[in-house]
Amino acid sequence: MGILTSLFSAVSGLNSYGNAMSVIGNNIANVGTVGFKSSRSSFADLVSASLGGGSSAAQVGLGVFLNDVQTSFSQGSLTSTGNTLDLAIDGTGFFQLRDNAGVSSYSRAGNFEVNNVGQIVDPSGRFLQGYQTSSTGVVLGTVGNITLSTATVAPQATSTATVVANLDSTAAVPGTAFAVTDPTTYNFSNGMAFYDSLGTQHQLRMYYVKTATANTWNLYSQVDGGAATARTDLAFNSSGVLTGGGAQTFSLALAGGAATPQSVAMDFSAMTQFGATSNLTDQTQDGFTSGSFQSLSIDPAGRVVAQFSNGQTRTLSQIVLSRFSNPNGLVRSGENAFAETVDSGAPLAGAPTNNGLGRLISQTIEQSNVDLGKEFVDMIITQRAFQANSRAITTSDEMLQELVNLKR
């Protein structure tokens, strides 16, 4: 009977719009949830019944059902926090997380912290995944938990050094033999700090003495105020360009328990002899002392870089992002995470800014993408639809009552 059909159709409407209200309520409840992605209800009509022997003009619908709950993966607004471990994905991708049982999940929520053993985790304790690095900071292909090493960086002994300076071609030749204690016996000097195998700093001083031979300078070196050692002469051509003594190896005797003698390859090739005051332009050396962890930074490509007190930096890991061919096939696993399914396809992992993945923004979090205005409008529509279906049931009941009253 058509009246009974109308009852069941209206009941399907009550069920469907009641579930739709649950979706709306969940969106509103999570308006402040970091990285939350809103959902929307998708309805479909039930199979229609035919009243006239199969004619399409005589079909009567049998109601409605909630066909799908679709997730919107649109970008949420980004908010600055000032916390280095707050990360937002600007573009496509999910953070890859792993729990203690080794189960992977995926999330857009980037509010991370450090646990008691120095690993980066989310508020639920799941480990953020990243490419591992070698002891020198080279990114490897292995994916694992990200550990922030706070150990001291080992020192590096100086092995190469460069000196760039000009020696005054108009300078007078000193009248007495060279002596480090007598400034009148040399024309110019410069000092350079260098480091031994233990990271101890030493002072290397070089003295330049113009000779009676045209365009030739004697070179002496001194370590930590000790005795001076004669080095290979520096020779220039008539244009002031260095032609001899540009590459030298200094064997430096050290005290204090470090490896000795220490060999340092000295590069003087950029030295000049022009008619201008002798001056030091630049000098470099590749050694450094030991250093302790000072601070952390994360760049847009996901590289987690530690800064140490000796001025050195080291890449500790590179955060991994994953994307899916069909993100709507992911299922929510709770606590701001999604799990892959057959429908979503396998995750396509990579470094941020590569392979279609978005960039990372440190000290920023992605807010929920829930639009409260839209949710309130949907709530009104859903409420009215539920109310109308309730009225359909009431009206059908009144019609059945009239039918029962026919026999009186």
Buried (B, 14 or more C-beta within 10 A) or exposed (E): EEBEBBBBBBBBBBBBBEBBBBBBEBBBEBBEBBBBBBBBBEBEEBEEEEEEEEEEEEBEBBBBBBEEBEBBBEBBEBEEBEBBBBBBBBBBBBBBBBBEEEEBBBBBBBBBBBEEEBBBBBEBEBBBBBBBBEEEBEBEEEBBBBBBBEEBBEBBBBBBBBBBBBBBBEBEEBEEEBBBEEEEBBBBBBEBEBBBBBBBBBEBBBBBBBBEEEBBBBBBBBBBEBEBBEBBBBBBEEEBBBEBBBEBEBEBEBEEEBEEEBEBBBBBBBBBBBEEEBEBEEBEBBBBBBBEBBEBEBBEBBBBBBBBBBEBBBBBBBBBBBBBEEBEBBEBBEBBBBBBEEEBBEBBBBBBBEEEBBBBBBBBBBBBBBBEEEBEEBBEEBEEBBEEBBEBBEBBEEBBEEEEEEEE
